[in-house]
Amino acid sequence: MTTTPDRNRVQLAGISSRAYEHPADRSALVALRSLSGFDTVLKQMSGLISERRLRLIYLASAVRTSETQFRALHDMGRDAAYILDLRRIPEVYVQQDPSVNAKAIGFDDPFIVVTTGLLNLMDEEEQRFVIGHETAHILSGHAVYRTMLDILTRLATRVAWIPLGYIGLRAIVAGLEEWYRKSELSADRGGLLCGQDPEAALRALMKLAGGSRLHEMNVEAFLDQAREYDTGGDVRDGFLKVLNLLGTTHPFAVARVAELDKWRRSGEYERILGGDYPRREDDANAKISEEVKAAARSYRESWSQSQDPFIGVLRDVAEGAVHAGERIFNRFARRDG
């Protein structure tokens, strides 16, 4: 059944998730998708039984949105699927939980869970951004690859008594956590494309930091905060920022607001709404080497624009790591081709 949004939003027919994915996220996804059978192996490792089990848990303990239950949220899920041109509309569940959270779960038939804490915190347009954010995770297939992070994290704890094994796994986990954080920036962009209300998107992210008292907050002042976080302090503070990210899977709120605002102002958002975006039908032609180069450019631009003293110290080391990564992926791409 074809459905249309409740107001005139642009449908992005056949859009590829590559249109909104952060370059570092996109390069990893293109590489992983090129590995024949990779998705299947991960699904078997995580167990489709657990996915069915989770669905049954939410069916029994949460409220599934419908025409008669949480109708507005149900319509947002339908609208997001329409705008991103998903073949199936994901179910949306509401879970009684005071914490502010939303998540997309599942591989074959993914669904979205939203907590009552989030519904109480955000207005309708902000909720629409969140539902779009989770729908973008689904279109990108992030759940499949996040499973790898979960598996390796559990494995790292089991081999913690083996120093070298643990250090090696922790390095891999740290890299996956960095990808995970970039995947959140991708989903923020997807959420904006679904809601098509930039102010609501920024408000929603700002509320994650400051709560419901929106009249006490200001987006421009919050962006100033983000600039201060980037430029303030000395090398010691920069080092502490890196330490603060260890073990985290989401960027800090100021970074998310600043990144989304920067992406919108870059012109990409308007170009996509105008119909200039990569199509799903061309995903098979995406080249790993080109995506890796795009990711490297993105990091270089970020380093060059950053005023953080610690980033300045590490810039040469990071450049070497990027060059090494490019060489590795280029060799892999030649073998794959």
MOCOR-V792900 format. One record per pair of residues at least 12 apart in sequence whose C-alpha atoms are under 6 Angstrom apart, sorted by the first residue. I is the first residue (numbers start at 1). J is the second residue. Records with the same first field share a line. If there is no record, write none. Layout:
I = J, J
//
This chain:
5 = 79
11 = 83
12 = 83, 84
13 = 85
14 = 279, 280
15 = 279, 280
16 = 278, 279, 280
17 = 140
19 = 277, 278
20 = 186, 189
21 = 186
22 = 186
23 = 294, 295
24 = 295
25 = 179, 182, 183
27 = 291, 292
31 = 288
51 = 106
62 = 94, 95
63 = 93, 94
64 = 92, 93
65 = 92, 93
76 = 128
80 = 132, 194
90 = 111
91 = 111
92 = 111, 112, 113
93 = 113
94 = 113, 114, 115
95 = 115
96 = 115, 116
97 = 115, 116, 117
98 = 117
99 = 117
100 = 117, 118
101 = 115, 118
102 = 114
104 = 134
121 = 212
125 = 200
126 = 200, 204
128 = 195
129 = 191, 192, 195, 201
132 = 191, 194
133 = 187, 188, 190, 191
136 = 187, 190
137 = 187
156 = 169
177 = 249
180 = 249
181 = 249, 250, 251
202 = 257
226 = 254
230 = 308
231 = 307, 308
234 = 309
235 = 309, 310
238 = 310
289 = 330
//
